[in-house]
Amino acid sequence: MSAGEDRGARMNDAMTDLLDRTARIAASAGRTDLVERLDVARIRVTDPRFRVVVVGQLGQGKSQFVNSLLDLAVCSVGDDETTAIPTVVQNADRTFAELVLAASSGPPLRVDVPLDQVDGLTPSSPLAAGRDVLRLEVNVPSPLLADGLVFVDTPGVGGHGNPHAAATLGLLPAADAVLMVSDASQEFTEPELAFLRQVTALCPAVACLVTKTDLYPHWRRIVDADREHLGRAGLDVPLLPISSLLRSHALRLDDASLHEESGFDALYDFLRTRVVDHASGGLRRTVSGDVHAVVEHLQLTLASELAALRDPEKGTVAVAELQRAKDTAEALQKKSARWQQTLADGVADLAADIDHDLRDRLRQVTREAEKAVDEGDPGREWDELGQWLADQVAQSVGDNFVWAHDRALWLAETVAEHFADAGRVELPQIDVAGLDGVLEPVAELGDLESGRIGLTQKVLVGMRGSYGGVLMFGLVTTLMGMALVNPVSIGAGVLLGTKAYRDDRDARVVKRRGDAKIAIRRFTDDVSFQVGKESKDRLRLVQRLLRDHFTAVAEQTLRSLADSLRAAQEAAGAEAGERARRTTEVQRQLEVLSALKEQSTQLFPVDVPEDEEVGA
């Protein structure tokens, strides 16, 4: 075991011991609500999970990277979009895979997947039996995953009707780190930079992996250009050039030089310092805050009782103050409490604002697309226009998601202001997407006639237009003694045939423009409908999360004040001998609680500045 691993194990043991001792004291005081809060923190300490989400455009080598990192073939690889299902790779004692399916009611269903069928698994697999596929879980014994790392290989974003961008963004608020993959064949594209900007807004620990350096000798120029793009975009994100193929060869041949050339050492440093250490710091911060809050709840009761024991007259004043505080806490617990109204009004306003923002963004995209259609022939540029439209829609949906997430955090802070009298209130983690949200595929952009016609059809159109000209001018020239078909009538036929062909061509272009606009509007309407439904569902989960969290805060505060009031009243009426004995006992309990609080503040190493942890 390395020194870092040994230090981490000792820290986990210290946190577990601190939580256990605090829980025993809370249990002896009859505070089962506080014990439950500490139990949740203890589970996180004893079974830490650090989620690393791997994202990127189609065909950038995400799955090959995960396989090479773990030295295991657990993700589908190939030239096409092979990762069609979010794949969770985590540590286990034995190797097995499970397909997690949505159930009509109750917990999700789990179906065992043979390991030889993991490669190329799709949502339409017979194993799903027609149910919605939530994710694929691959459990493997791995030294890298034994530290608690969990890798999530996501489907590639981009493409017509691709729902993966919105679904992938939904995973990021709860992620401990995000690795965005882009190969060394070209510089960052505008859609990649837009997606990276959205990623950094949702997760602070982000790194860009420039893959396939073994295929492109000019990869260093690409990395330099990408670094300049990040600088102009104002994104402080590390760039890590890697080669999954060289990493696989290095492991197979046990070649240290190939391993160094693969660039995976820098990646390991990022995972160790910016993911595991940073997530561990966040876990210590959570444990420290939970212990500190529980101790304060317990101290409130004992301090009120001690004040009444030492001086019954002051105890009477303390009882009156506690009664007023208790009345305030009871008001917070009622359904008509102001925080409940603030939450309900905020959610209603947020739902309307999110829907309006999404519609406005999609309307702007539709207008730009229709303008491009009017300026040219959509039949000849339909593939390029469709790709541009898909990128713009994905960016609009992502920006809407990020904005909605920021507004949800703001709403949580606004509601927490109503609990200012109860002391510092921890905000809940807005993690409502997870891997169980099913986003239905969006219908693809419809096909459009290319406008290309064959030579035979062109001749027929021209002949149909020239027939009248030949006949009309031929009859006129017969009055002059000329034949029906003569140079004059033939020339008139050529002119009118050419005009008829051009009119037919223009009419076809106008029709294609109309069809293209209809297809664009139908596509954006379908996106608006599906994403709007997903946003409303997510917002309802946010409302329930905030409601349950602040209801628990109000109940804990009320319970602490009620216990404090009862203890102070009983102490004020106690006899002198009982008062002296109880005073000594309460002082001893307060000393123990003060020691626990002091230990909770020492969970953070003094050599790690706070701003460094946040910046990580």
MIVEX-814289 format. One record per residue (C-alpha): x, y, z. Coordinates in nm, 2 decimals, always signed. Layout:
<nodes>
       u       v       w
       X       Y       Z
...
</nodes>
This chain:
<nodes>
       u       v       w
   +0.00   +0.00   +0.00
   +0.14   +0.34   -0.10
   +0.17   +0.63   +0.15
   -0.12   +0.81   -0.01
   -0.34   +0.50   +0.01
   -0.24   +0.45   +0.37
   -0.32   +0.81   +0.46
   -0.66   +0.78   +0.29
   -0.74   +0.46   +0.48
   -0.65   +0.62   +0.81
   -0.87   +0.92   +0.73
   -1.16   +0.70   +0.64
   -1.12   +0.51   +0.97
   -1.11   +0.84   +1.16
   -1.43   +0.96   +0.99
   -1.60   +0.63   +1.06
   -1.51   +0.64   +1.42
   -1.62   +1.00   +1.46
   -1.96   +0.92   +1.30
   -2.01   +0.61   +1.51
   -1.94   +0.80   +1.84
   -2.16   +1.08   +1.75
   -2.44   +0.84   +1.64
   -2.42   +0.66   +1.98
   -2.46   +0.99   +2.17
   -2.75   +1.09   +1.94
   -2.91   +0.75   +1.99
   -2.88   +0.77   +2.37
   -3.06   +1.11   +2.35
   -3.34   +0.95   +2.15
   -3.27   +1.15   +1.84
   -3.33   +0.88   +1.57
   -3.36   +1.15   +1.31
   -3.00   +1.26   +1.37
   -2.88   +0.90   +1.37
   -3.04   +0.85   +1.03
   -2.85   +1.15   +0.90
   -2.52   +1.02   +1.03
   -2.59   +0.67   +0.88
   -2.62   +0.82   +0.53
   -2.28   +0.99   +0.58
   -2.13   +0.66   +0.71
   -2.24   +0.47   +0.40
   -2.06   +0.72   +0.18
   -1.74   +0.69   +0.39
   -1.74   +0.31   +0.40
   -1.83   +0.26   +0.03
   -1.70   +0.57   -0.16
   -1.79   +0.60   -0.52
   -1.62   +0.85   -0.75
   -1.81   +0.88   -1.07
   -1.61   +0.97   -1.38
   -1.82   +1.03   -1.69
   -1.66   +0.99   -2.04
   -1.82   +1.21   -2.30
   -1.75   +1.32   -2.66
   -1.87   +1.33   -3.02
   -1.93   +1.02   -3.23
   -1.63   +0.81   -3.32
   -1.37   +0.98   -3.10
   -1.25   +0.67   -2.93
   -1.43   +0.69   -2.59
   -1.50   +0.32   -2.55
   -1.15   +0.22   -2.67
   -1.01   +0.46   -2.41
   -1.21   +0.30   -2.12
   -1.10   -0.05   -2.24
   -0.73   +0.05   -2.25
   -0.75   +0.23   -1.92
   -0.88   -0.08   -1.74
   -0.70   -0.33   -1.96
   -1.04   -0.50   -2.01
   -1.28   -0.53   -2.31
   -1.59   -0.40   -2.13
   -1.71   -0.14   -2.38
   -1.81   -0.17   -2.75
   -1.56   -0.04   -3.00
   -1.58   +0.01   -3.37
   -1.61   +0.26   -3.65
   -1.97   +0.33   -3.60
   -2.17   +0.45   -3.30
   -2.13   +0.13   -3.10
   -2.21   +0.26   -2.75
   -2.58   +0.29   -2.77
   -2.65   +0.24   -2.40
   -2.48   +0.42   -2.11
   -2.23   +0.17   -1.97
   -2.13   +0.18   -1.60
   -1.80   +0.00   -1.52
   -1.74   -0.06   -1.15
   -1.53   -0.28   -0.92
   -1.66   -0.62   -0.80
   -1.52   -0.95   -0.67
   -1.61   -1.13   -0.99
   -1.68   -1.04   -1.35
   -2.05   -1.01   -1.46
   -2.28   -0.78   -1.65
   -2.64   -0.67   -1.59
   -2.88   -0.49   -1.81
   -3.09   -0.25   -1.60
   -3.45   -0.20   -1.74
   -3.73   +0.03   -1.65
   -4.02   -0.12   -1.46
   -4.38   +0.00   -1.46
   -4.37   +0.02   -1.08
   -4.11   -0.05   -0.82
   -3.73   -0.07   -0.86
   -3.57   -0.12   -1.20
   -3.54   -0.48   -1.33
   -3.20   -0.64   -1.37
   -3.12   -0.90   -1.64
   -2.80   -1.09   -1.65
   -2.60   -1.04   -1.98
   -2.35   -1.30   -2.10
   -2.01   -1.14   -2.13
   -1.98   -1.23   -2.50
   -2.29   -1.03   -2.57
   -2.18   -0.71   -2.40
   -2.01   -0.59   -2.73
   -2.27   -0.42   -2.95
   -2.56   -0.44   -2.71
   -2.84   -0.20   -2.82
   -3.18   -0.09   -2.67
   -3.36   -0.32   -2.91
   -3.18   -0.63   -2.77
   -3.40   -0.93   -2.71
   -3.28   -0.93   -2.35
   -3.47   -0.61   -2.29
   -3.80   -0.78   -2.39
   -3.94   -0.45   -2.52
   -3.87   -0.26   -2.20
   -3.68   +0.07   -2.18
   -3.31   +0.02   -2.13
   -3.17   +0.24   -1.85
   -2.81   +0.13   -1.85
   -2.56   -0.15   -1.88
   -2.36   -0.23   -1.56
   -2.03   -0.41   -1.61
   -1.87   -0.53   -1.28
   -1.51   -0.63   -1.30
   -1.22   -0.68   -1.05
   -0.97   -0.40   -1.12
   -0.70   -0.24   -0.91
   -0.79   +0.10   -1.06
   -1.16   +0.07   -0.97
   -1.08   -0.07   -0.62
   -1.02   +0.29   -0.50
   -1.39   +0.37   -0.57
   -1.37   +0.50   -0.92
   -1.67   +0.43   -1.14
   -1.65   +0.50   -1.51
   -1.96   +0.58   -1.72
   -1.91   +0.54   -2.10
   -2.18   +0.75   -2.26
   -2.32   +0.73   -2.62
   -2.16   +0.97   -2.86
   -2.34   +1.31   -2.89
   -2.42   +1.45   -3.23
   -2.62   +1.33   -3.53
   -2.98   +1.37   -3.65
   -3.24   +1.30   -3.39
   -2.98   +1.20   -3.14
   -3.11   +1.23   -2.78
   -2.78   +1.16   -2.62
   -2.66   +1.52   -2.57
   -2.95   +1.60   -2.33
   -2.92   +1.26   -2.16
   -2.55   +1.30   -2.12
   -2.57   +1.65   -1.97
   -2.82   +1.51   -1.72
   -2.54   +1.29   -1.57
   -2.29   +1.56   -1.52
   -2.42   +1.75   -1.21
   -2.37   +1.44   -1.00
   -2.03   +1.34   -1.16
   -1.71   +1.38   -0.97
   -1.52   +1.43   -1.29
   -1.58   +1.45   -1.67
   -1.33   +1.33   -1.94
   -1.42   +1.48   -2.28
   -1.27   +1.28   -2.57
   -1.16   +1.44   -2.90
   -0.93   +1.27   -3.14
   -0.61   +1.42   -3.30
   -0.74   +1.43   -3.65
   -0.86   +1.79   -3.63
   -0.88   +2.09   -3.40
   -1.18   +2.15   -3.17
   -1.49   +2.22   -3.37
   -1.75   +2.48   -3.27
   -2.00   +2.21   -3.15
   -1.73   +2.05   -2.94
   -1.64   +2.39   -2.78
   -2.00   +2.46   -2.71
   -2.05   +2.12   -2.55
   -1.73   +2.16   -2.34
   -1.86   +2.50   -2.22
   -2.18   +2.33   -2.10
   -1.98   +2.05   -1.94
   -1.76   +2.29   -1.74
   -2.07   +2.48   -1.62
   -2.21   +2.15   -1.47
   -1.90   +1.98   -1.33
   -1.58   +2.16   -1.20
   -1.34   +1.88   -1.26
   -1.30   +1.84   -1.64
   -1.02   +1.72   -1.86
   -0.99   +1.70   -2.24
   -0.83   +1.39   -2.38
   -0.68   +1.42   -2.73
   -0.69   +1.05   -2.85
   -0.54   +0.86   -3.13
   -0.20   +1.03   -3.12
   -0.06   +0.71   -3.27
   -0.25   +0.77   -3.60
   -0.17   +1.13   -3.66
   +0.19   +1.25   -3.66
   +0.08   +1.61   -3.64
   -0.10   +1.56   -3.31
   +0.13   +1.81   -3.13
   +0.01   +2.09   -3.36
   -0.35   +1.99   -3.30
   -0.29   +2.00   -2.92
   -0.14   +2.35   -2.95
   -0.43   +2.47   -3.16
   -0.68   +2.32   -2.92
   -0.51   +2.49   -2.63
   -0.54   +2.83   -2.81
   -0.91   +2.76   -2.87
   -0.96   +2.69   -2.50
   -0.78   +3.01   -2.42
   -0.99   +3.22   -2.65
   -1.31   +3.06   -2.51
   -1.20   +3.13   -2.15
   -1.20   +2.76   -2.05
   -0.93   +2.65   -1.80
   -0.93   +2.28   -1.89
   -0.62   +2.06   -1.90
   -0.54   +1.89   -2.23
   -0.40   +1.54   -2.21
   -0.28   +1.37   -2.53
   -0.31   +0.99   -2.51
   -0.30   +0.68   -2.73
   -0.52   +0.39   -2.62
   -0.35   +0.16   -2.88
   +0.00   +0.23   -2.74
   -0.14   +0.18   -2.39
   -0.27   -0.17   -2.49
   +0.05   -0.26   -2.66
   +0.25   -0.14   -2.35
   +0.05   -0.36   -2.12
   +0.07   -0.66   -2.35
   +0.45   -0.63   -2.40
   +0.52   -0.49   -2.06
   +0.71   -0.20   -2.23
   +0.77   +0.10   -2.00
   +0.87   +0.33   -2.30
   +0.55   +0.26   -2.48
   +0.35   +0.33   -2.16
   +0.52   +0.66   -2.12
   +0.46   +0.75   -2.48
   +0.09   +0.66   -2.45
   +0.04   +0.96   -2.21
   -0.16   +0.77   -1.95
   +0.07   +0.88   -1.66
   -0.06   +1.23   -1.69
   -0.42   +1.09   -1.69
   -0.34   +0.89   -1.37
   -0.22   +1.20   -1.20
   -0.54   +1.38   -1.30
   -0.75   +1.10   -1.16
   -0.56   +1.08   -0.84
   -0.52   +1.45   -0.76
   -0.82   +1.61   -0.93
   -1.08   +1.33   -0.88
   -1.00   +1.10   -0.59
   -0.83   +1.36   -0.37
   -1.09   +1.63   -0.46
   -1.38   +1.40   -0.40
   -1.23   +1.28   -0.08
   -1.20   +1.64   +0.03
   -1.57   +1.69   -0.05
   -1.65   +1.38   +0.15
   -1.46   +1.51   +0.45
   -1.64   +1.84   +0.42
   -1.97   +1.66   +0.42
   -1.89   +1.45   +0.72
   -1.75   +1.75   +0.91
   -2.07   +1.95   +0.83
   -2.30   +1.66   +0.94
   -2.12   +1.60   +1.27
   -2.10   +1.97   +1.34
   -2.48   +2.01   +1.28
   -2.57   +1.70   +1.48
   -2.36   +1.82   +1.77
   -2.52   +2.16   +1.77
   -2.86   +2.00   +1.79
   -2.76   +1.80   +2.09
   -2.57   +2.09   +2.25
   -2.88   +2.31   +2.22
   -3.08   +2.08   +2.45
   -2.80   +2.03   +2.70
   -2.70   +2.40   +2.71
   -3.06   +2.51   +2.78
   -3.09   +2.25   +3.06
   -2.76   +2.36   +3.21
   -2.86   +2.73   +3.21
   -3.18   +2.64   +3.40
   -2.99   +2.42   +3.65
   -2.74   +2.68   +3.73
   -2.98   +2.97   +3.77
   -3.36   +2.90   +3.78
   -3.45   +3.26   +3.72
   -3.23   +3.28   +3.40
   -3.38   +2.94   +3.32
   -3.72   +3.10   +3.31
   -3.60   +3.36   +3.06
   -3.44   +3.08   +2.86
   -3.77   +2.89   +2.86
   -3.95   +3.19   +2.72
   -3.69   +3.24   +2.44
   -3.71   +2.87   +2.36
   -4.08   +2.89   +2.34
   -4.07   +3.17   +2.09
   -3.81   +2.98   +1.89
   -4.03   +2.67   +1.91
   -4.33   +2.87   +1.78
   -4.11   +2.99   +1.49
   -4.00   +2.64   +1.41
   -4.36   +2.51   +1.42
   -4.46   +2.78   +1.17
   -4.18   +2.66   +0.94
   -4.32   +2.31   +0.96
   -4.67   +2.41   +0.85
   -4.78   +2.38   +0.49
   -4.86   +2.75   +0.49
   -4.50   +2.84   +0.58
   -4.34   +3.11   +0.37
   -4.07   +2.87   +0.25
   -4.33   +2.64   +0.12
   -4.49   +2.93   -0.07
   -4.15   +3.04   -0.20
   -4.08   +2.69   -0.32
   -4.41   +2.65   -0.50
   -4.40   +2.99   -0.66
   -4.04   +2.95   -0.76
   -4.10   +2.61   -0.92
   -4.40   +2.75   -1.11
   -4.20   +3.05   -1.24
   -3.90   +2.83   -1.32
   -4.12   +2.59   -1.53
   -4.26   +2.88   -1.73
   -3.91   +3.04   -1.77
   -3.75   +2.71   -1.88
   -4.02   +2.64   -2.13
   -4.00   +3.00   -2.27
   -3.62   +2.98   -2.29
   -3.62   +2.65   -2.48
   -3.89   +2.77   -2.72
   -3.70   +3.10   -2.78
   -3.37   +2.92   -2.85
   -3.54   +2.67   -3.09
   -3.73   +2.95   -3.26
   -3.40   +3.13   -3.33
   -3.25   +2.81   -3.47
   -3.56   +2.76   -3.69
   -3.54   +3.11   -3.83
   -3.17   +3.07   -3.91
   -3.24   +2.74   -4.08
   -3.53   +2.88   -4.28
   -3.31   +3.18   -4.39
   -3.04   +2.93   -4.51
   -3.32   +2.74   -4.70
   -3.44   +3.06   -4.88
   -3.08   +3.16   -4.98
   -3.01   +2.84   -5.18
   -3.14   +2.50   -5.30
   -3.20   +2.29   -4.99
   -3.20   +1.97   -5.20
   -2.83   +2.00   -5.28
   -2.73   +2.11   -4.92
   -2.97   +1.90   -4.72
   -2.71   +1.68   -4.55
   -2.50   +1.97   -4.45
   -2.80   +2.17   -4.34
   -2.93   +1.87   -4.14
   -2.60   +1.83   -3.96
   -2.58   +2.20   -3.88
   -2.94   +2.20   -3.75
   -2.87   +1.89   -3.53
   -2.56   +2.07   -3.38
   -2.75   +2.39   -3.32
   -3.05   +2.21   -3.16
   -2.81   +2.01   -2.94
   -2.64   +2.33   -2.83
   -2.97   +2.50   -2.76
   -3.09   +2.21   -2.55
   -2.77   +2.19   -2.36
   -2.77   +2.56   -2.28
   -3.13   +2.54   -2.17
   -3.03   +2.25   -1.93
   -2.74   +2.44   -1.78
   -2.95   +2.75   -1.73
   -3.23   +2.54   -1.57
   -2.97   +2.38   -1.34
   -2.83   +2.72   -1.23
   -3.18   +2.85   -1.16
   -3.26   +2.54   -0.95
   -2.96   +2.61   -0.74
   -3.07   +2.97   -0.70
   -3.41   +2.85   -0.59
   -3.26   +2.62   -0.33
   -3.05   +2.92   -0.19
   -3.37   +3.14   -0.18
   -3.57   +2.88   +0.01
   -3.27   +2.83   +0.25
   -3.29   +3.20   +0.35
   -3.61   +3.13   +0.54
   -3.42   +2.91   +0.77
   -3.16   +3.17   +0.87
   -3.28   +3.18   +1.23
   -3.21   +2.80   +1.25
   -2.84   +2.86   +1.18
   -2.64   +2.75   +0.88
   -2.84   +2.52   +0.65
   -2.67   +2.28   +0.42
   -2.81   +2.29   +0.06
   -2.91   +1.96   -0.10
   -2.72   +1.83   -0.40
   -2.93   +1.88   -0.71
   -2.89   +1.53   -0.85
   -3.21   +1.43   -1.01
   -3.11   +1.28   -1.34
   -2.88   +0.99   -1.26
   -2.88   +0.70   -1.50
   -3.24   +0.61   -1.46
   -3.39   +0.89   -1.67
   -3.52   +0.77   -2.00
   -3.52   +1.02   -2.28
   -3.72   +0.90   -2.58
   -3.55   +0.93   -2.92
   -3.63   +1.23   -3.12
   -3.77   +1.17   -3.47
   -3.50   +1.22   -3.73
   -3.51   +1.51   -3.97
   -3.72   +1.41   -4.27
   -3.56   +1.33   -4.61
   -3.58   +1.58   -4.89
   -3.58   +1.54   -5.27
   -3.23   +1.62   -5.40
   -3.36   +1.81   -5.71
   -3.14   +1.62   -5.95
   -3.32   +1.49   -6.25
   -3.20   +1.28   -6.54
   -3.12   +1.38   -6.90
   -3.44   +1.21   -7.02
   -3.66   +1.40   -6.78
   -3.49   +1.73   -6.88
   -3.55   +1.65   -7.25
   -3.92   +1.57   -7.19
   -3.97   +1.90   -6.99
   -3.80   +2.10   -7.27
   -4.00   +1.92   -7.55
   -4.32   +1.98   -7.36
   -4.25   +2.35   -7.34
   -4.12   +2.38   -7.70
   -4.41   +2.20   -7.86
   -4.64   +2.50   -7.84
   -4.37   +2.73   -7.97
   -4.29   +2.52   -8.28
   -4.66   +2.48   -8.36
   -4.75   +2.84   -8.31
   -4.46   +3.00   -8.50
   -4.48   +2.72   -8.77
   -4.84   +2.81   -8.85
   -4.76   +3.18   -8.88
   -4.46   +3.11   -9.11
   -4.68   +2.89   -9.33
   -4.87   +3.20   -9.43
   -4.54   +3.32   -9.57
   -4.50   +3.01   -9.78
   -4.26   +2.83   -9.54
   -4.29   +2.48   -9.41
   -4.44   +2.41   -9.07
   -4.10   +2.31   -8.93
   -3.85   +2.57   -9.03
   -3.56   +2.75   -8.87
   -3.78   +3.02   -8.72
   -4.02   +2.78   -8.56
   -3.73   +2.56   -8.44
   -3.56   +2.86   -8.28
   -3.89   +2.97   -8.11
   -3.93   +2.61   -7.98
   -3.58   +2.61   -7.84
   -3.64   +2.95   -7.66
   -3.97   +2.84   -7.52
   -3.84   +2.50   -7.42
   -3.55   +2.66   -7.23
   -3.79   +2.89   -7.05
   -4.02   +2.60   -6.96
   -3.72   +2.40   -6.82
   -3.61   +2.70   -6.61
   -3.97   +2.76   -6.49
   -4.00   +2.39   -6.40
   -3.66   +2.40   -6.22
   -3.76   +2.72   -6.02
   -4.09   +2.56   -5.93
   -3.92   +2.25   -5.80
   -3.68   +2.47   -5.59
   -3.97   +2.66   -5.44
   -4.15   +2.33   -5.36
   -3.83   +2.19   -5.20
   -3.79   +2.50   -4.99
   -4.15   +2.46   -4.86
   -4.09   +2.10   -4.79
   -3.76   +2.18   -4.62
   -3.92   +2.44   -4.39
   -4.20   +2.19   -4.30
   -3.94   +1.93   -4.21
   -3.73   +2.17   -4.00
   -4.04   +2.29   -3.81
   -4.15   +1.94   -3.75
   -3.81   +1.84   -3.62
   -3.78   +2.14   -3.38
   -4.14   +2.09   -3.26
   -4.06   +1.73   -3.18
   -3.74   +1.83   -3.00
   -3.94   +2.10   -2.81
   -4.21   +1.85   -2.71
   -3.97   +1.58   -2.59
   -3.72   +1.80   -2.41
   -4.00   +2.01   -2.26
   -4.14   +1.69   -2.11
   -3.80   +1.59   -1.98
   -3.75   +1.94   -1.83
   -4.09   +1.93   -1.65
   -4.02   +1.58   -1.51
   -3.68   +1.70   -1.38
   -3.82   +2.01   -1.23
   -4.09   +1.81   -1.04
   -3.80   +1.59   -0.90
   -3.62   +1.91   -0.80
   -3.93   +2.03   -0.62
   -3.97   +1.71   -0.43
   -3.60   +1.70   -0.34
   -3.61   +2.05   -0.20
   -3.94   +1.99   -0.02
   -3.82   +1.68   +0.15
   -3.48   +1.83   +0.24
   -3.62   +2.15   +0.40
   -3.90   +1.96   +0.57
   -3.64   +1.74   +0.74
   -3.45   +2.06   +0.84
   -3.77   +2.21   +0.99
   -3.85   +1.88   +1.17
   -3.50   +1.85   +1.32
   -3.50   +2.21   +1.43
   -3.84   +2.17   +1.59
   -3.74   +1.85   +1.77
   -3.42   +2.01   +1.91
   -3.61   +2.31   +2.04
   -3.89   +2.10   +2.19
   -3.64   +1.88   +2.37
   -3.45   +2.19   +2.49
   -3.77   +2.35   +2.62
   -3.87   +2.03   +2.80
   -3.53   +1.99   +2.95
   -3.52   +2.35   +3.07
   -3.86   +2.33   +3.23
   -3.77   +2.01   +3.41
   -3.44   +2.15   +3.53
   -3.61   +2.47   +3.66
   -3.83   +2.26   +3.89
   -3.56   +2.02   +4.01
   -3.45   +2.00   +4.37
   -3.11   +2.12   +4.49
   -2.95   +1.78   +4.52
   -3.08   +1.66   +4.19
   -2.98   +1.99   +4.03
   -2.62   +1.95   +4.14
   -2.59   +1.59   +4.02
   -2.75   +1.67   +3.69
   -2.53   +1.98   +3.64
   -2.22   +1.77   +3.67
   -2.36   +1.51   +3.42
   -2.46   +1.77   +3.17
   -2.13   +1.95   +3.18
   -1.95   +1.62   +3.11
   -2.18   +1.55   +2.81
   -2.12   +1.90   +2.68
   -1.74   +1.85   +2.71
   -1.77   +1.53   +2.51
   -1.98   +1.70   +2.24
   -1.73   +1.99   +2.23
   -1.45   +1.74   +2.17
   -1.65   +1.58   +1.89
   -1.71   +1.92   +1.73
   -1.34   +2.00   +1.75
   -1.25   +1.67   +1.59
   -1.50   +1.74   +1.31
   -1.32   +2.07   +1.23
   -0.98   +1.89   +1.20
   -1.09   +1.66   +0.91
   -0.94   +1.89   +0.65
   -0.56   +1.89   +0.61
   -0.41   +2.22   +0.69
   -0.18   +2.21   +0.39
   -0.47   +2.21   +0.14
   -0.61   +2.56   +0.08
   -0.98   +2.58   +0.04
   -0.96   +2.77   -0.29
   -0.74   +2.49   -0.43
   -1.00   +2.23   -0.35
   -1.27   +2.44   -0.51
   -1.06   +2.51   -0.82
   -1.00   +2.14   -0.86
</nodes>
